[in-house]
Amino acid sequence: MTTILVDSRELRSFVAKELDRLGMELQIIQMDVGDYCVSDEVCFERKATEDFLKSWIDEKKLFGQLHDLAQSYSKPILLIEGFENELYTLRRIDSRAVQGCLNAIALMGIPTLYTMNPKGTAQVIAMIAKKIQEENKNSNFSMHGKRSHLSMPEKLVYCISSIPDVGPATAKDLLRYFGTIESICRAGIDELMCVDGVGEKTASAIRNIVTENYNRSESK
């Protein structure tokens, strides 16, 4: 299965939900830089058009973020999400200034990809992740960041989404239905299948994890 490391702040985005729907194995962590990591070399910074302009014009942190991304990964990628020409029309900014900004990003060695919407963004990330990981089947990778400072709801989602066949969207649905991780662990297969999106395969995967004996597994 293709694995994608996702910054915990992206959990609320439709991109993470779409990646889950596409069958990606999502691991949610607190990332120091970037939003989606698919290998030791490749990491994406995702910006909706308004977010891009806000980071550049208002907060003046865009180039700092991209510098950190380029310093941390040999193949950083900027994803700008929005309608065609929106960068030039959303605000009253001279088109030459916008082009100058994009030129500066290119000179940093960071390619920029454009998508129309979160669904398109997820598709691009999934396609690149699948290609890279198929070419490096024996290569595990880790995030250049920390798994810390998560809020309690994020910790709960992280815990449940670490179970095979359970993505963050399904983890949230399970937690909303059962309330606690303890209740999820106590539920039988039929009860687990009462949750939208949880079929027999996912319910069985949950039961296998919560009932597996550690000592027996370690000796295998």
N, C-alpha and C positions, 0 to 999 in steps of 0.2 A: 504493500500500500504506500502511496505517496504521502510523505510527511511534510507539513508546513508549520513552522513556529510562528505564532501570532502574538503580537503585543496585546496585553490584557485590555488596553484602552480601546482596542478595535472590536471587542466583544459585542458591542451594541450595533456595530455596522452591519449592513446587509451583505457586505463582502464576505465576512466570516461565515454567515449563515449559508451563502451560496457555495462557498468552498466546502462546507459540510455536506450540502446537498449533492455536490459533484463527487463525493466519495473520498475527499482528502482526509487524512488523519491529522487533526489539528492538535497542537500542543500549546497551551496558553501560558505565557510567561510575561514578566515585566522586562521589557527591552530597554536598554540604554539608548540605542539608536535604531531607526527604522521601524517598520510596521509588520512586515512579513519576510521571514527568512526561509530560503529553500535549500541552502547549502552553506558550507563554510565560506564560500566566495560570494554568493549572490544574496542580496537583501534589497527589498523594495521599500521606498518611502512613498506612501500614498497621500495624494493631496487632491481633494475636490477643488474645483476652480476657485471658489470663494475662500477656501482654506489656504490655497496657494497665495492668493493676493493678500490675504490678511497676514500670513506669515512674512511675506515680503515687504509690504507697504506699512502695515500698522505695527506689527510686533518686531519687525526687523530681525527675525531669527532664522529666516529661510536658509541663508548661506551658511550659517553656523551649523544647522542641522545637516545640511548636505556635506559640509566639510567633515563632520564627525562620521557620516555614513561612508564617505570615500576613504577615510583613514582606517575604518574598521573592516571594510570588505573590499576585496580586489575587483569585484564586479557589482558596484552599486547601481540601482536603477530607480529613476524617479517616474512614478505613475501619476499623470494629471487626468482627473476624471471630470468630464463635463461636455456640454454641447460644443460643436465645432465653432471656433472663433470666439468662444465665451471669454477667454482670457483678455481679448481685445475690446470686448463690448460690455462686460459686466460692470466695469467702473470707467469713469472718464479719465483714462490713463493714455498718454501719448503712445501710439502703437510702436514707435521707435524705442521707447523705454522698455516696453514688454519684450520686444525682440532682443534688446540689449541684455535683459535679464536672462532670457533663454540661451543667448550666445555665451554668457558667462558660465552658465551651468554646463554647457557643452564643453567649454574650455577646461572645466574641472575634471573632465573625463567621465561624466555621468550621463549616460544615454537617457533620453526622456521618451516615454511611451504615452500615448493618449488613448483614453477609452471614453465611451459615451455615458456609462452609468456603472453602478456597483457590480451588476451582473457581468458586464464586460471586463471590469477589473479582475473579478474572481476568475474568469475564464483565462485571462492572460497569465495570472499568477499560477494557476493550475497547470496550464500547458507547459510553461517554462520549468516548473518544479518537476513535472513528470519526465520531461526530456532529460534534465540534468541527472535525476536520480536513477533513471533507466541506464544512463551511460556510466554511472558510478555505483553499481549495485552493491559493492562490498565496502562502500565508504559511508560511515556514520558521520553525522555532523552535530555540532552544538552551537548554541547561541553565544554571541559575544555580548552577553548581558547578564542580568540577574533575575532570579525567580523570587522576587521579594516585593514588599510594599503593596501586596494585593489587598483589596478590601475583603471583608468577610464573605460577601456574596461571590466575589471573584475566586476566592479560595475554594468555596464549595463547588462552583462550576468546574474549576481546574481539577479538583479531586475526582469528580464523577466523569468528566470528559477524558480522563486518563484510561478509562476502561475501554478495551477494544470494541469497535463498532458504535461507540457513543461519542458523538461530536458535541461541541458547546451548545448548539441549539437544542439537541435532545436532552442534554444534561440540565438545561434550564427548565425544560418542560417536566422532567422528572422531579426536580426540586420544587417546582410550583405545585405539582400534584401531591407529592408525599410530604413536603415541608422540610424534612431533615434527611441527612445521609443515612442515619440509623434506620429510618422507616423504609428507605429504598432497599437497604440490605436485608431487611426482614421480609420484604414482599416476595410472593411467589411469582412464577412465570405468568400465570393468567392475570394477576393483578398488575404486573408491570406492563402487560400488553394493553391495559386500559388507557395508557398514556399515548396521545397522538404521536405517530412516527416510530413507535416502539413495536417491532414485529417479534416473531418467535426467535429469530436469530439473535437480535439485540438483547432480548430478555434472557435468553440462555447464556449469552456472554456475560451478562451482569451476574447471574446466579453462579456461573462457574468461578468468577473472580471472588465473590464474597464467601463462597463455601469451600474454596480450595485450601487444603492443608499445606502450610508453608514447609514443614519438615519433609513431607512427602514430595513436594515439588522440587525442593533443594537437592534431594537425593537422586532425581531423575537424570 
